[in-house]
Amino acid sequence: MPLPYVLLSAAVSLDGYLDDTGPERLLLSSPADFDRVDEVRASVDAILVGAGTIRADNPRLLVNSAERRAARVAAGKAEYPLKVTVSGTGELDPAAPFWHTGGEKVLLTTDEGARRARALGIAAGVVPLGATLDWRTALEYLHTARGVRRLMVEGGGTVHTQLLQQELADELQLVLAPLFVGDPDAPRLFGPGAYRAGRLRLVETRRIEDVVLMRYLPTAPGTGDRVSAADRHWLALACELAELCPPSRTAFSVGAVVVAADGTELARGHSREGGDPVVHAEEAALAKADPADPRLATATVYSSLEPCARRASRPAPCARLILDAGVRRVVTAWREPDTFVPGADGSGVLAAGGTAVVVLPEYEERAKAPNRHLEG
């Protein structure tokens, strides 16, 4: 099921701490950065913090700028983003400012936690998600039931750690503050555990007074039918590549990217690339990859359109080229319609050859956009 775009937001000291152990919250950001955070809050559909953050920091999580709130209302949105917290126990202070400021609030919890929260009189929509809490289920609920498309997560460290380890974070916005905490008992941003291998991609650095903002995107593909946040980034790139295709009345415009398991891009291509009127996107991309590269066996091919199963222009269709290259995972946005080849089933050919095929229908409209002239 589709998930929201999950943006992790945090500020840390130079030695990686979120706070110290004093009675007052340690202010790591600068005034200008607090204003940037306010701008980000105004741009999202919901803001989420863990129950531990509510207990420790007593946050209100408001959009402070009246102008930004007015702009949200003018755009047909609620004045404030939905405020979300997650608690397995439901044991939260009903008098906390989180519940009594801003707009709508929701508590995602367990069946037992819901009974406890209701008994406490928590002023929020209390949503039980089962016997245990599962992040994917929680995100699916927010997307499907609450219409959350962009979710800002502001802590704490346990929440950030879990979302990264489960490959559910689409972006990390990290602010580095010029000070040290040095207290081993203070909370750190990320905890131990299994993180997906591979380097994140740095997409922005910005000096804001005396702090530095760094924006990172994950790069490592998912495995099998398990979708990672990076899968969505790479498929979006494939859809962008499709827009580069020379227009045609007799063929689709498609983009493709080949990505190693550690998030390294191996090759990319698009339909009719390099002046070849019949080359397909996957074919163009695979032609640039070294056929002896052992990384192909664990790579993922991202294609804006399902790889073809039959074609007249070349001896081998793209599904066969992918199998012959040793790739055993494909992510696509759009199943091939009957426009040129009735009953096309590239996914069936790939599956029969042992390749997992993942379809992300939320990208279908982007994949169709450069092919609108073929409709009807």
CORJO-V814409 format. One line per field, one symbol per residue. ss: DSSP state (@ for helix, = for strand, . for the rest). psi: psi as a letter, one per 20 degrees, with the letter a starting at -180 (. if undefined). burial: + if it has 16 or more other ideal C-beta (glycine too) atoms within 10 Angstrom, else -. A space follows every 50 residues. Layout:
# CORJO-V814409
ss = ???
psi = ???
burial = ???
This chain:
# CORJO-V814409
ss = ....========....=.............@@@@@@@@@@@@@..===== @@@@@@@........@@@@@@@@@.......======.........@@@@ ....=====.@@@@@@@@@@....====......@@@@@@@@@@@@...= ===...@@@@@@@@@.....======...........=............ ========..=======...........@@@@@@@@@@@@@@........ ....=====.....======..@@@.....@@@@@@@@.....@@@@@.= ===..............@@@@@@@....====.............@@@@@ @@...====.@@@@@@@@@..@@@..
psi = qqqqoooppqpqrhjkqhrajrhqppohrrghhhhghhggghirhqppqr hhhghhilqhlqohphghhhhgghjjrqhqqppprpphhjnqoiiqhgij qbcqqpopargghggghhhikpmrooopjahrpphggghgghgghikohp pppkabhggggghghjkiphqpoppoqmrqgjoiiqprgprraoqpqqqq poiqqppndjrppppqqqhpraqcjpprhhhhghhhghhhhhiippqqij qqoqqqppprhjjpphrqrrpkqkjoijprghggghhiqoijoiihhjrp ppphqpqqhqqhhqhprhghhgghijpkppprhppprjghopkpmhhggg ghjjpppppniijghhhhgjjhiiq.
burial = --+++++++++++---++++-----+-+++--+--++--+++-+++++++ ++++-++-+-+++----++--+-------++++++++--+-+---+-++- -+--++++++--++-++----+-+-++++---+-+--++++++--+-+-+ +++++++-+++++++++++++++++++---+----+++++-----+-+-+ -------+--+-+-++++++++----++++++++++++++++--+----- +++++++++++-+--++++++++-----++++++++--+-----++--++ +++++++++++-----+++++++-+-++++++++-++---+--++++-++ ----++++++--++-+++-++--+--
